[in-house]
Amino acid sequence: MDIKDLTTYLGNHCRFKFRNGKDIYGVIWESNAKFFFSSKERHDSLLKKEGGMYKTWSPIDLFDQINPEDIIQVERIAR
């Protein structure tokens, strides 16, 4: 998926379909020009802990770095 199209979904709970055929539910966000994925619950917990500042999160807090090109479809579940 093109990065420009993907930015519409940043920080929202979505269903992601990946090139490998997996459907995964969660949240993606961008930090320091990289994209990351976590469950909605973990994402919400980190936002509360860090006051919404993605750039302050350490790599240990981040679940999975993802390549936007591996995402082929996105469906927003909730805002």
C-alpha positions as CSV (number, residue, x, y, z in Angstrom):
1,M,0.0,0.0,0.0
2,D,1.2,3.5,-0.8
3,I,2.4,5.4,2.3
4,K,0.2,8.4,1.3
5,D,-2.9,6.2,1.4
6,L,-1.9,4.4,4.6
7,T,-1.5,7.7,6.5
8,T,-5.4,8.0,6.5
9,Y,-5.5,5.0,8.9
10,L,-2.7,5.9,11.3
11,G,-3.8,5.6,14.9
12,N,-7.1,4.0,14.1
13,H,-8.3,0.5,15.0
14,C,-8.3,-1.4,11.7
15,R,-8.3,-4.8,10.0
16,F,-5.2,-5.2,7.8
17,K,-4.8,-7.7,5.1
18,F,-1.2,-8.5,4.3
19,R,0.5,-9.9,1.2
20,N,1.0,-13.2,3.0
21,G,-2.8,-13.6,3.3
22,K,-3.1,-12.8,7.0
23,D,-5.8,-10.6,8.4
24,I,-4.7,-8.8,11.5
25,Y,-6.6,-6.4,13.7
26,G,-4.8,-3.6,15.4
27,V,-3.3,-0.1,15.1
28,I,-0.5,1.3,13.0
29,W,1.5,4.5,13.6
30,E,4.5,6.2,12.2
31,S,7.5,7.2,14.4
32,N,10.8,8.5,13.1
33,A,9.9,7.6,9.5
34,K,9.1,4.0,10.4
35,F,5.8,2.2,10.7
36,F,4.7,0.1,13.7
37,F,1.9,-2.2,14.6
38,S,0.3,-3.3,17.9
39,S,-3.0,-4.4,19.3
40,K,-5.5,-1.7,19.9
41,E,-5.2,-2.3,23.7
42,R,-1.4,-2.1,23.8
43,H,-1.5,1.1,21.6
44,D,-4.1,2.7,23.9
45,S,-2.0,1.8,27.0
46,L,1.2,3.3,25.5
47,L,-0.7,6.5,24.5
48,K,-1.9,6.9,28.1
49,K,1.6,6.1,29.5
50,E,3.4,8.5,27.3
51,G,0.8,11.3,26.9
52,G,0.3,10.6,23.2
53,M,4.0,11.2,22.3
54,Y,5.0,8.4,19.8
55,K,8.5,9.7,19.5
56,T,9.2,9.1,23.2
57,W,8.5,5.3,22.9
58,S,11.5,3.1,23.2
59,P,11.8,0.1,20.8
60,I,11.0,-2.3,23.6
61,D,7.6,-0.7,23.9
62,L,6.9,-1.1,20.1
63,F,5.5,-4.4,19.0
64,D,6.3,-4.9,15.3
65,Q,7.9,-2.7,12.7
66,I,6.0,-3.2,9.4
67,N,6.6,-2.5,5.8
68,P,3.7,-0.5,4.3
69,E,4.2,-2.3,1.0
70,D,3.2,-5.6,2.7
71,I,-0.3,-4.2,3.4
72,I,-2.7,-4.7,0.5
73,Q,-6.0,-3.7,2.1
74,V,-7.2,-1.7,5.2
75,E,-10.7,-1.5,6.8
76,R,-11.2,1.0,9.6
77,I,-13.0,-0.6,12.6
78,A,-13.4,2.3,14.9
79,R,-12.0,5.9,15.3
